[in-house]
Amino acid sequence: MLHLQSESTQRWLAQVDAHLDEILIDHAHCERKAATVALSLMNAYTEDRALCTEMTRIVLEELEHFQMVLELLDARGIRFRRLQSGPYGRQLNALVRSQEPHRAVDRLLVAGLIEARSCERFDLLRRHLDDPVLVEFYGGLFESEARHHTTYVRLAEHFASRAEVRERLEQLSSEETAIIAAGSPLPRMHS
């Protein structure tokens, strides 16, 4: 369902254990960025009414999640602040082809893979953490991330055949696996 070719490793869970506050701050940034990506897609493909409708839903949900994470940070006394971005999103977005309609397909599939990895990580967090508030919180977000992933993959088929989309998804998923395996020393939601 999630089209990921790998699972997260113990290395990431060790980062979570050692730097949970920073992971939570990064999570807020991820939700904000996800809303921005959906808005950007809406702006780029305005003529696609179905895409715009779906992006509107995703923008609203991502902003709601952003606010929820901010409230979680406030409740824990964690100051929201800028963080240095990890390489994950930048490296995935570097794979996007420049010519349309390939660009649209890739942008949607990259967004979908990021949502899939978030979903996988939220599931890990809800099973790994001992904090009942965080377990419930990440359990609640799990479904929406999976739905967003599915939406992005489905919308890519507006720009290419199902077979082409699936082939490209496999290619990008393989690249995503390499990026996530390389990891980052920065404790981030996608490190």
Long-range contacts (C-beta under 8 A, 24 or more apart in sequence): 1-146, 1-149, 1-150, 2-116, 2-119, 2-120, 2-146, 2-149, 3-112, 3-113, 3-116, 3-149, 3-153, 3-169, 3-170, 3-173, 4-113, 4-116, 4-117, 4-120, 4-173, 4-176, 4-177, 5-173, 5-174, 5-176, 5-177, 6-177, 6-180, 6-181, 7-120, 8-120, 8-121, 8-124, 8-180, 9-181, 9-183, 11-183, 12-121, 12-124, 12-183, 12-191, 13-124, 13-128, 15-187, 15-188, 15-191, 16-125, 16-128, 16-129, 16-187, 18-187, 19-187, 21-76, 21-78, 22-83, 22-187, 22-188, 23-187, 23-188, 23-189, 24-69, 24-72, 24-73, 24-76, 24-78, 25-73, 25-78, 25-80, 25-81, 25-83, 26-83, 26-86, 26-187, 26-188, 26-189, 27-69, 27-189, 28-66, 28-69, 28-70, 28-73, 28-80, 29-83, 29-85, 30-118, 30-189, 30-190, 31-62, 31-63, 31-65, 31-66, 31-69, 32-62, 32-63, 32-66, 33-89, 34-58, 34-62, 34-65, 34-111, 34-114, 34-115, 34-148, 35-59, 35-62, 35-63, 35-66, 37-111, 38-62, 38-111, 41-107, 41-108, 41-111, 44-104, 44-107, 45-104, 48-155, 48-158, 50-155, 50-158, 51-155, 51-158, 54-151, 54-155, 58-148, 58-151, 61-144, 61-148, 65-141, 65-144, 68-137, 72-133, 72-134, 72-137, 83-186, 83-188, 84-186, 85-188, 86-184, 86-186, 86-188, 86-190, 86-191, 87-179, 87-184, 88-114, 88-117, 88-179, 88-180, 88-184, 88-188, 88-190, 88-191, 89-114, 89-190, 91-179, 92-172, 92-175, 92-176, 92-179, 95-172, 95-175, 100-159, 101-159, 101-160, 102-160, 104-156, 104-158, 104-159, 105-156, 105-159, 105-160, 105-164, 105-165, 105-168, 106-168, 106-172, 108-152, 108-153, 108-155, 108-156, 108-159, 109-152, 109-153, 109-156, 109-165, 109-168, 109-169, 109-172, 110-172, 111-148, 111-152, 112-148, 112-149, 112-150, 112-151, 112-152, 112-153, 112-156, 112-169, 113-149, 113-169, 113-172, 113-173, 113-176, 114-190, 115-145, 115-146, 115-148, 115-149, 115-152, 116-145, 116-146, 116-149, 117-176, 117-180, 117-190, 118-145, 118-189, 118-190, 119-145, 119-146, 119-149, 121-189, 121-190
